[in-house]
């Protein structure tokens, strides 16, 4: 990819702000149910798909950035894992620890598992402490497997899919046997619907779509037919909007999701991530107003702060802030201000320090 296209990766950073905001709106839609048109509410009920957008984007960026750098030796693989852990764990641990030492906060399920994110394999404990952190478990599982998945993808495009389907079967069988053995009281990898909705074993398709885009753009996969010949940005942006509404048509009521329906799950695994792939491809290769907007300095900063925003937009930090002030926008703008401060004062400098410590020569 030429340097011009590399520069357009800034638009992908800005896109993260949009995804995080979509999840915020989804989590706060309950406060607006009585005042929103039912058709608009149908759309907002699927705002959780912002997480799917994150997963596709993560699949692309990890595959494109680390495709040929992680399996050269055990040391390079471990450095890769350390770099990824340094990206997400320090800020998560900071907020998690603050939650636990704040004795005035009514937190439950305070276990070591939340620090390792292993709690998210349990249906009973998946929402302990920082509820939205379940998706970090999904991300970490992907990080562990990404180098192998990309290696297999270069050998044969369907090999990663077959491997992930096999892991889905093993996970489902494990949970079922555990349930038969002692009832599986913690709901570890059980029931099967829990696996499909909340674990990497059920969400792998979103990551694989992103990886396929990276493979096509790196010329490791000759699947150009996956991408529109032109107008990728327009097709992706309008298609994502339409697909959210289409999935919303499957909602049995305003309190549930279209992805609870088997067809909704299928659309989440196929149509929606393909449309995200179209959008990503367009933002990188096409010069559009949307690309310029998402790649602008303010949006780039918000995109970089989006991880902090995701960690504070519900649960502990948000609850504490709401006890001090609650603005008409449900503190949307205020939370972004706090997120930027967390990014600039903690997340960015800590990550830079850890990267310097991790990226050492192999013979050092």
C-alpha positions in Angstrom: 0.0 0.0 0.0 1.4 3.4 -1.0 2.1 6.2 1.5 -1.0 8.1 0.4 -3.2 5.1 1.4 -1.3 4.8 4.7 -2.2 8.4 5.5 -5.8 7.6 5.1 -5.7 5.1 8.0 -6.5 8.2 10.0 -10.0 7.9 8.8 -10.2 4.5 10.3 -9.2 6.0 13.7 -12.0 8.5 13.4 -14.4 5.7 12.6 -13.7 4.2 16.1 -15.3 7.3 17.6 -18.5 6.6 15.5 -18.6 3.0 16.7 -18.1 4.0 20.3 -20.8 6.6 20.1 -23.2 4.1 18.5 -22.7 1.8 21.5 -23.2 4.7 23.9 -26.6 5.5 22.2 -27.5 1.8 22.4 -26.9 1.7 26.1 -28.8 4.9 26.8 -31.8 4.3 24.4 -33.9 3.1 27.3 -34.1 6.6 28.7 -35.6 7.9 25.4 -38.0 5.1 24.6 -41.1 7.1 25.4 -40.1 10.0 23.2 -38.7 8.3 20.1 -40.5 7.1 17.0 -40.8 3.3 17.1 -38.9 3.0 13.8 -36.0 5.1 15.1 -36.0 3.1 18.2 -35.8 -0.1 16.1 -32.6 1.3 14.6 -31.1 2.3 18.0 -31.8 -1.1 19.5 -29.2 -2.5 17.1 -26.6 0.1 18.2 -24.7 -2.7 19.9 -23.5 -3.5 16.4 -20.9 -0.8 17.0 -19.0 -3.6 18.8 -19.1 -5.7 15.6 -17.7 -2.7 13.7 -14.8 -2.7 16.2 -14.2 -6.4 15.7 -14.0 -6.1 11.9 -11.7 -3.1 12.2 -9.5 -4.9 14.7 -9.3 -7.9 12.3 -8.2 -5.7 9.5 -5.6 -3.7 11.5 -4.0 -6.6 13.3 -3.7 -8.7 10.1 -2.4 -5.8 8.0 0.1 -4.6 10.7 1.4 -7.9 12.1 0.8 -10.3 9.2 4.5 -11.3 8.7 6.0 -10.3 12.0 4.7 -12.7 14.7 5.5 -16.3 13.8 9.2 -15.9 13.0 10.1 -17.1 16.5 8.6 -17.6 19.9 10.1 -14.4 21.0 8.5 -12.4 18.2 5.1 -13.9 19.0 5.4 -13.1 22.7 6.4 -9.6 21.9 3.4 -9.2 19.7 1.2 -10.5 22.5 2.8 -8.2 25.0 2.3 -5.2 22.7 -1.4 -6.0 22.3 -1.8 -6.5 26.1 -0.1 -3.2 26.7 -2.6 -1.5 24.5 -5.7 -2.6 26.4 -4.9 -3.8 29.9 -3.3 -0.9 31.7 -6.3 1.4 31.4 -8.7 -1.4 32.1 -6.8 -2.4 35.2 -6.7 1.2 36.4 -10.5 1.6 36.1 -11.1 -1.9 37.5 -8.9 -1.3 40.5 -10.6 2.1 41.2 -13.9 0.3 41.1 -12.8 -2.3 43.6 -11.1 0.1 46.1 -14.0 2.4 46.0 -15.8 0.9 49.0 -18.9 3.2 48.5 -19.5 1.6 45.1 -21.9 -1.4 45.1 -19.8 -3.8 43.1 -20.3 -7.5 43.0 -18.3 -10.5 41.7 -14.9 -9.1 42.7 -12.6 -11.9 41.7 -9.2 -12.3 40.2 -10.9 -13.5 37.0 -11.9 -9.9 36.1 -8.2 -8.9 35.9 -7.5 -11.7 33.5 -10.8 -11.2 31.7 -11.5 -14.9 32.1 -14.7 -14.0 33.9 -16.2 -13.3 30.5 -16.3 -17.0 29.7 -19.0 -17.4 32.4 -22.5 -16.4 31.7 -23.1 -15.7 35.4 -20.1 -13.4 35.7 -19.6 -11.9 32.3 -21.0 -8.5 33.4 -19.0 -8.3 36.7 -17.4 -5.0 37.6 -16.8 -3.2 34.2 -19.7 -4.8 32.3 -18.6 -3.9 28.8 -15.2 -5.5 29.3 -16.6 -8.8 28.0 -15.6 -7.6 24.5 -12.0 -7.3 25.7 -12.0 -11.0 26.3 -13.2 -11.5 22.7 -10.4 -9.3 21.5 -7.7 -11.0 23.5 -8.8 -14.4 22.2 -8.5 -13.0 18.7 -5.0 -11.6 19.4 -3.9 -15.0 20.6 -5.1 -16.7 17.4 -4.6 -13.9 14.7 -1.1 -14.9 13.6 -2.1 -18.5 13.1 -5.3 -17.5 11.3 -3.5 -15.2 8.9 -0.9 -17.9 8.2 -3.6 -20.3 7.4 -5.5 -17.7 5.3 -2.4 -17.3 3.0 -2.3 -21.1 2.5 -6.0 -21.5 1.8 -8.6 -18.9 2.3 -11.1 -21.3 4.0 -8.7 -22.8 6.5 -9.2 -20.1 9.2 -13.0 -20.6 8.8 -12.7 -24.3 9.3 -10.4 -23.9 12.3 -12.8 -21.4 14.0 -15.8 -23.6 13.3 -13.9 -26.5 14.9 -13.2 -24.3 18.0 -16.9 -23.3 18.1 -17.8 -27.0 18.2 -15.3 -27.8 20.9 -16.4 -24.8 23.0 -20.1 -25.9 22.7 -19.3 -29.5 23.5 -17.2 -28.4 26.5 -20.0 -26.3 28.0 -22.6 -29.0 27.3 -20.5 -31.7 29.0 -19.8 -29.5 31.9 -23.5 -28.9 32.3 -24.3 -32.6 32.2 -21.5 -33.3 34.7 -22.5 -30.8 37.5 -25.0 -28.4 36.0 -22.3 -25.9 35.1 -23.4 -23.5 37.8 -21.2 -20.6 36.4 -22.5 -21.1 32.9 -19.0 -21.5 31.5 -19.4 -21.7 27.7 -23.0 -22.5 28.2 -25.6 -22.3 26.8 -24.8 -22.3 23.1 -26.5 -19.0 22.5 -24.2 -17.4 25.1 -21.2 -18.7 23.1 -22.6 -17.3 19.8 -23.3 -13.8 21.3 -20.5 -13.2 23.8 -17.4 -15.2 23.0 -14.8 -15.2 20.2 -15.9 -18.7 19.3 -19.3 -17.2 18.2 -18.0 -13.8 16.9 -15.0 -15.0 14.8 -16.6 -14.2 11.5 -16.4 -10.4 12.2 -12.6 -10.7 12.7 -12.2 -13.0 9.7 -13.9 -10.5 7.4 -11.5 -7.8 8.5 -8.5 -10.1 8.0 -9.7 -11.0 4.5 -9.7 -7.3 3.6 -6.1 -7.0 4.9 -5.1 -10.1 2.9 -6.7 -8.7 -0.3 -5.0 -5.3 0.1 -1.6 -6.9 0.9 -2.1 -9.2 -2.2 -1.9 -12.3 -0.1 -5.4 -13.3 -1.1 -6.7 -12.9 -4.7 -10.3 -12.2 -3.7 -10.8 -8.8 -5.2 -14.4 -9.8 -6.0 -15.2 -9.2 -2.3 -14.9 -5.4 -2.9 -17.0 -3.1 -5.1 -15.3 -1.8 -8.2 -16.1 1.8 -7.1 -18.1 3.8 -4.6 -17.0 1.5 -1.7 -17.5 4.3 0.8 -21.0 5.0 -0.3 -22.0 1.4 -0.4 -20.5 0.7 3.0 -22.0 3.7 4.8 -25.5 3.4 3.4 -25.4 -0.4 3.6 -24.4 -0.4 7.2 -27.3 2.0 8.0 -29.8 -0.1 6.1 -28.5 -3.4 7.5 -29.0 -2.1 11.1 -32.6 -1.3 10.3 -33.0 -4.6 8.4 -31.7 -6.6 11.5 -34.0 -4.4 13.6 -37.1 -5.8 11.7 -36.4 -9.1 13.4 -36.9 -7.7 16.9 -40.0 -9.2 18.5 -40.3 -6.1 20.7 -38.5 -2.9 21.6 -36.6 -4.5 24.5 -34.8 -7.1 22.4 -32.4 -7.4 19.5 -32.8 -8.6 15.9 -29.6 -10.6 16.4 -31.5 -12.8 18.9 -33.1 -14.2 15.8 -31.2 -16.9 13.8 -31.5 -14.7 10.7 -30.2 -11.7 12.6 -27.2 -13.8 13.7 -26.6 -14.8 10.1 -26.7 -11.1 8.9 -24.3 -10.1 11.7 -21.9 -12.7 10.5 -22.2 -12.1 6.8 -23.9 -9.0 5.4 -23.0 -6.5 8.1 -19.2 -7.2 8.3 -19.0 -7.3 4.5 -20.5 -3.8 4.4 -18.0 -2.7 7.1 -15.2 -4.1 4.9 -16.6 -2.0 2.0 -16.5 1.1 4.1 -13.0 0.5 5.4 -11.8 -0.1 1.8 -13.4 3.1 0.7 -12.0 5.2 3.5 -8.5 4.0 2.6 -8.7 4.2 -1.2 -11.2 6.9 -2.0 -11.1 10.6 -1.5 -14.5 11.6 -0.1 -16.0 14.1 2.3 -16.5 11.3 4.8 -12.8 10.3 4.6 -11.7 13.9 5.2 -14.1 14.3 8.1 -13.2 11.1 9.9 -9.5 11.7 9.2 -9.6 15.3 10.6 -7.5 16.1 13.7 -10.5 16.4 16.1 -12.0 13.1 14.9 -8.6 11.4 15.0 -8.1 12.5 18.6 -11.6 11.3 19.5 -10.9 8.0 17.8 -7.7 7.5 19.8 -9.7 8.3 23.0 -12.5 5.9 22.0 -11.1 3.0 24.0 -11.2 5.0 27.2 -14.7 6.2 26.2 -15.8 2.6 25.7 -14.5 1.7 29.2 -16.2 4.5 31.0 -19.5 5.1 29.1 -21.3 2.7 31.4 -20.5 1.0 34.7 -18.3 2.4 37.4 -16.9 5.7 36.0 -20.2 6.7 34.3 -22.2 5.9 37.5 -19.8 8.0 39.6 -19.9 11.0 37.2 -23.7 10.8 37.1 -23.8 11.1 40.9 -22.1 14.5 40.5 -23.8 15.8 37.4 -26.2 14.5 34.8 -26.6 16.6 31.7 -29.5 16.3 29.1 -27.2 14.3 26.7 -26.6 11.7 29.4 -23.1 13.2 29.8 -22.1 12.2 26.3 -19.9 15.2 25.7 -18.6 15.2 29.3 -17.6 11.5 29.0 -15.7 12.3 25.8 -13.8 15.1 27.6 -12.9 12.6 30.4 -11.9 10.0 27.8 -9.5 12.4 26.1 -7.9 13.3 29.4 -7.5 9.6 30.3 -6.0 9.0 26.9 -3.5 11.9 27.0 -2.6 11.6 30.7 -2.5 7.9 31.2 -3.3 5.6 28.3 -0.9 7.1 25.7 2.2 7.7 28.0 1.8 4.3 29.7 1.5 2.6 26.3 4.5 4.4 24.9 6.6 3.5 28.0 5.6 -0.2 27.7 6.3 -0.3 24.0 9.8 0.9 24.6 10.3 -1.8 27.2 8.8 -4.6 25.0 10.4 -3.8 21.6 13.9 -5.0 22.4 16.3 -6.8 20.0 15.9 -10.6 20.0 19.6 -11.0 20.9 19.4 -8.5 23.8 
